Amino acid sequence: MTEMADANVLREKYLRDGMLPTIFCNGCGHGVAVDYTLRAIEELEIDIDTIALASGIGCSSRIPGYINADGLHTTHGRALSLATGIKAANPELNVIVFTGDGDCTGIGGNHFIHAARRNIDMTVILLNNFIYGMTGGQLAPTAPLGSIATTAPYGNIEQAFNISELATALGAAYVARWPIFYPYQPIKSIKDGLQNKGFALIELMSPCPTAYGRRNKLGKIDALWTWYEDNTILIEEYEKIMNYGTDDEKEKVKQMFQIGVFQNEVKAGFFEEYEKMVERLIERDDAKGGGK
């Protein structure tokens, strides 16, 4: 990785002064995700005027308002359908979506499934904090078993939605998951996602000390960091234990979040295939004398 740009340089170049300070609570990881994204854009030397941002509703969906780039803020759960429309209207744009676990996989779950399976060229930065932080502290689909929320006061009894594994199974070109406290890997994954001409999902596990932490006795940021360290495992280490570990070791890691790059493929996206189809039809009509 190249030498990191100065934070003040990034702020002056990419952020809207009139929107600062942000609404994010102390200890929230969303501001760090903004920093990672801007560093990726800066290192790739992408012209900010070629970027279009999209978001739905939630804490993470407020992010485009702080970045001095064109963006659209839509209704809850509809960020990916809106981003699809942006890409269809101007395929040359670098479309970046900021969304949350509830926005993307709760109310927006169906849009997520079909955007991923179509492999539409966009970079989705999904901030997973296990809860609807802005709209009342309700249980999110990604919440671990036993999690306390306003809609689960006695503990979550539902299996968590494994976003990255689903995106991989759907055929998304690029899929990665990292806790927000990993400083270099998320930046690299965002860069890889921006350069991949397909659907790229970068799931960032972002702490929410206020809505999730307080209810789950993890209100102090160091407690959340410890939780992430104890409950995440690199994909390579997971596979090693599942192949060679003891039964007890295997049972333990089954309950942990795998982190790393799940998928990185070069494959045609939806609009590339659409353009090929249009070209075939034009050639067919030309061969028939202009379709007359």
Phi and psi in degrees as a GROMACS rama.xvg file:
@    title "Ramachandran Plot"
@    xaxis  label "Phi"
@    yaxis  label "Psi"
@TYPE xy
-71.3167  167.104  THR-2
-60.4372  135.679  GLU-3
-69.8014  139.649  MET-4
-69.8847  152.135  ALA-5
-66.593  137.806  ASP-6
-60.2764  -37.1219  ALA-7
-66.443  -34.8675  ASN-8
-64.7764  -45.1792  VAL-9
-62.2474  -41.6638  LEU-10
-61.4615  -48.4641  ARG-11
-66.4897  -33.1737  GLU-12
-81.3962  -34.6187  LYS-13
-120.132  -17.8776  TYR-14
-102.439  153.933  LEU-15
-91.2732  112.364  ARG-16
-58.6747  -36.761  ASP-17
-67.1929  -14.5391  GLY-18
-96.6648  -8.40286  MET-19
-92.5738  152.251  LEU-20
-73.9491  166.781  PRO-21
-76.1203  172.613  THR-22
-88.0167  -2.93018  ILE-23
-69.027  140.023  PHE-24
-71.7925  160.718  CYS-25
-59.2323  130.712  ASN-26
90.3824  -10.9074  GLY-27
-65.5022  141.365  CYS-28
-87.7405  -3.55107  GLY-29
-65.6402  -37.0238  HIS-30
-64.1523  -34.4092  GLY-31
-65.6705  -37.5297  VAL-32
-63.0073  -36.7078  ALA-33
-61.5616  -46.6935  VAL-34
-58.6848  -46.3435  ASP-35
-60.2772  -42.5304  TYR-36
-65.2555  -44.8477  THR-37
-65.7667  -36.6152  LEU-38
-65.6369  -38.7507  ARG-39
-63.3281  -44.2783  ALA-40
-62.145  -43.1086  ILE-41
-65.426  -44.7651  GLU-42
-67.2925  -31.6069  GLU-43
-84.3623  -7.65512  LEU-44
57.2964  43.5039  GLU-45
-82.4129  131.217  ILE-46
-67.271  123.213  ASP-47
-59.8556  -23.6059  ILE-48
-75.4043  -8.35647  ASP-49
-97.9485  4.74498  THR-50
-104.383  135.42  ILE-51
-122.566  127.667  ALA-52
-101.937  146.48  LEU-53
-138.575  147.83  ALA-54
-158.405  163.58  SER-55
-107.698  -116.425  GLY-56
-126.434  141.662  ILE-57
134.198  174.06  GLY-58
-57.793  -48.6601  CYS-59
-65.1287  -29.7743  SER-60
-74.057  -6.84329  SER-61
-81.0622  -12.5706  ARG-62
-56.7141  -45.1589  ILE-63
-56.1846  -26.3974  PRO-64
-65.7796  -22.8626  GLY-65
-89.9415  -15.4948  TYR-66
-98.8197  132.587  ILE-67
-81.5024  65.6177  ASN-68
-142.229  163.229  ALA-69
-65.9447  137.585  ASP-70
-156.387  159.349  GLY-71
-129.163  133.395  LEU-72
-110.727  117.105  HIS-73
-115.353  -168.962  THR-74
-77.4383  168.859  THR-75
-60.371  123.838  HIS-76
85.9111  -1.87055  GLY-77
-105.994  12.9515  ARG-78
-60.5599  -41.9453  ALA-79
-73.0372  -33.812  LEU-80
-68.7781  -37.5961  SER-81
-64.8529  -44.0931  LEU-82
-62.2773  -35.7718  ALA-83
-61.4845  -42.2045  THR-84
-63.5967  -39.9909  GLY-85
-60.7959  -46.2772  ILE-86
-65.7808  -36.5  LYS-87
-66.928  -38.0831  ALA-88
-71.8514  -36.1409  ALA-89
-145.023  89.7885  ASN-90
-62.6627  -15.343  PRO-91
-78.8352  -13.9397  GLU-92
-74.6813  147.531  LEU-93
-88.4926  104.764  ASN-94
-93.3136  122.496  VAL-95
-119.024  129.361  ILE-96
-111.277  129.058  VAL-97
-105.773  124.597  PHE-98
-148.634  166.147  THR-99
-111.752  173.302  GLY-100
-63.4915  -38.6425  ASP-101
-73.6972  -46.3036  GLY-102
-59.9241  -42.4388  ASP-103
-85.9623  -42.8463  CYS-104
-112.693  -5.6607  THR-105
-90.5972  -94.4447  GLY-106
-66.2653  -26.3905  ILE-107
-99.0013  14.414  GLY-108
-57.049  -41.1999  GLY-109
-67.1656  -39.3432  ASN-110
-64.0724  -38.8372  HIS-111
-61.2837  -46.9118  PHE-112
-57.6191  -46.7478  ILE-113
-80.8525  -30.441  HIS-114
-65.4147  -38.9052  ALA-115
-70.0383  -45.55  ALA-116
-68.4259  -29.7597  ARG-117
-77.9455  -11.7572  ARG-118
56.5379  47.3323  ASN-119
-72.5039  135.365  ILE-120
-70.8782  95.624  ASP-121
-155.388  157.156  MET-122
-110.908  113.455  THR-123
-102.701  115.892  VAL-124
-102.298  102.763  ILE-125
-101.319  117.857  LEU-126
-96.049  109.247  LEU-127
-100.776  109.815  ASN-128
-121.029  12.4276  ASN-129
73.4859  8.11979  PHE-130
-158.159  156.964  ILE-131
-83.6314  88.5302  TYR-132
-68.8958  -37.2557  GLY-133
-84.6326  -30.9251  MET-134
-105.331  20.0593  THR-135
128.309  1.61723  GLY-136
76.9394  26.8843  GLY-137
-73.093  160.965  GLN-138
-68.995  129.878  LEU-139
-92.0722  158.555  ALA-140
-63.2256  -18.8016  PRO-141
-91.464  -3.58668  THR-142
-63.5385  135.144  ALA-143
-64.1466  157.091  PRO-144
-55.5538  138.29  LEU-145
88.8936  -8.14005  GLY-146
-61.4098  140.981  SER-147
-96.5639  134.257  ILE-148
-148.755  171.47  ALA-149
-62.862  -29.8822  THR-150
-96.7976  5.209  THR-151
-142.075  63.2758  ALA-152
-65.945  -18.731  PRO-153
-107.224  10.567  TYR-154
105.497  139.409  GLY-155
-69.4628  131.305  ASN-156
-112.833  6.39665  ILE-157
-97.6567  144.724  GLU-158
-64.4222  140.901  GLN-159
-72.4588  146.153  ALA-160
-75.1467  116.061  PHE-161
-91.188  92.3468  ASN-162
-62.2698  -49.6989  ILE-163
-66.0909  -38.6322  SER-164
-67.8438  -35.8863  GLU-165
-66.2516  -45.0201  LEU-166
-59.8938  -38.5774  ALA-167
-63.0903  -46.3732  THR-168
-64.0803  -30.8923  ALA-169
-76.6021  -11.4873  LEU-170
95.2363  18.4244  GLY-171
-58.5297  142.107  ALA-172
-66.8379  -38.6221  ALA-173
-136.169  130.375  TYR-174
-141.13  129.657  VAL-175
-147.156  151.322  ALA-176
-134.878  131.198  ARG-177
-142.129  142.509  TRP-178
-66.4085  150.005  PRO-179
-66.1532  -21.1053  ILE-180
-82.0528  -1.47044  PHE-181
-80.8673  113.557  TYR-182
-80.214  -32.9369  PRO-183
-97.7077  -40.5408  TYR-184
-61.1306  -43.1927  GLN-185
-61.4882  -38.8544  PRO-186
-62.4959  -45.6445  ILE-187
-61.7756  -41.1031  LYS-188
-66.0528  -39.2022  SER-189
-64.2948  -40.9336  ILE-190
-61.7182  -45.635  LYS-191
-62.3305  -40.5125  ASP-192
-64.0554  -41.507  GLY-193
-65.3848  -31.2251  LEU-194
-87.2239  -15.7311  GLN-195
-83.0052  125.57  ASN-196
-85.113  56.3952  LYS-197
-159.14  -167.792  GLY-198
-76.2232  119.664  PHE-199
-117.166  123.388  ALA-200
-112.468  120.277  LEU-201
-115.31  104.174  ILE-202
-90.1684  116.938  GLU-203
-107.835  121.41  LEU-204
-78.3176  107.174  MET-205
-113.463  120.61  SER-206
-65.8113  143.371  PRO-207
-125.381  86.838  CYS-208
-63.4614  -29.3528  PRO-209
-79.3153  -60.8634  THR-210
-81.9848  -42.1036  ALA-211
-91.0892  -47.24  TYR-212
-59.6517  -47.6345  GLY-213
-59.3723  -41.9998  ARG-214
-74.9634  -20.4754  ARG-215
-115.379  23.6571  ASN-216
57.3377  36.1125  LYS-217
-130.386  34.8269  LEU-218
-69.2921  -24.768  GLY-219
-88.8554  137.759  LYS-220
-60.7215  -34.0409  ILE-221
-66.5015  -30.5914  ASP-222
-67.2932  -38.5838  ALA-223
-67.0773  -42.1434  LEU-224
-58.6988  -44.5444  TRP-225
-61.704  -39.4172  THR-226
-61.4167  -45.6178  TRP-227
-61.8233  -42.2428  TYR-228
-62.885  -37.7668  GLU-229
-79.6994  -18.1221  ASP-230
-120.774  13.2503  ASN-231
-124.7  152.837  THR-232
-149.764  137.556  ILE-233
-61.9911  142.871  LEU-234
-53.3936  -43.8794  ILE-235
-62.8047  -39.3479  GLU-236
-69.9719  -38.6658  GLU-237
-59.3786  -48.8525  TYR-238
-63.4668  -36.9863  GLU-239
-62.625  -45.5032  LYS-240
-67.3495  -40.872  ILE-241
-65.2673  -26.0607  MET-242
-88.1493  -35.6046  ASN-243
-127.294  -5.41256  TYR-244
-80.0199  172.224  GLY-245
-77.0671  168.534  THR-246
-60.7102  -40.3815  ASP-247
-64.0632  -41.6583  ASP-248
-64.8487  -41.218  GLU-249
-63.6346  -42.4474  LYS-250
-64.6309  -37.6042  GLU-251
-65.7752  -47.8451  LYS-252
-72.7976  -21.0138  VAL-253
-60.7686  -26.668  LYS-254
-88.3189  -2.23136  GLN-255
-98.435  157.831  MET-256
-82.8343  123.156  PHE-257
-75.6455  138.208  GLN-258
-128.024  151.279  ILE-259
133.293  -161.371  GLY-260
-95.8977  116.354  VAL-261
-83.586  -35.4775  PHE-262
-154.749  139.242  GLN-263
-150.337  96.225  ASN-264
-127.445  153.727  GLU-265
-103.564  113.697  VAL-266
-150.778  152.884  LYS-267
-66.1464  139.194  ALA-268
-93.5067  177.638  GLY-269
-58.0597  -47.9628  PHE-270
-74.3601  -26.4823  PHE-271
-64.5057  -44.6791  GLU-272
-65.9841  -36.3141  GLU-273
-63.0441  -44.4995  TYR-274
-63.0245  -38.8016  GLU-275
-63.2928  -39.4611  LYS-276
-64.6179  -43.3599  MET-277
-61.1485  -42.7996  VAL-278
-62.4808  -39.8026  GLU-279
-63.1217  -41.8229  ARG-280
-66.9679  -38.6895  LEU-281
-63.9117  -44.839  ILE-282
-61.6581  -39.8854  GLU-283
-63.4175  -46.381  ARG-284
-65.7359  -37.8386  ASP-285
-63.0302  -39.949  ASP-286
-65.4884  -26.4102  ALA-287
-92.8293  9.25664  LYS-288
84.5113  40.4166  GLY-289
79.6255  17.7185  GLY-290
78.6963  9.95978  GLY-291
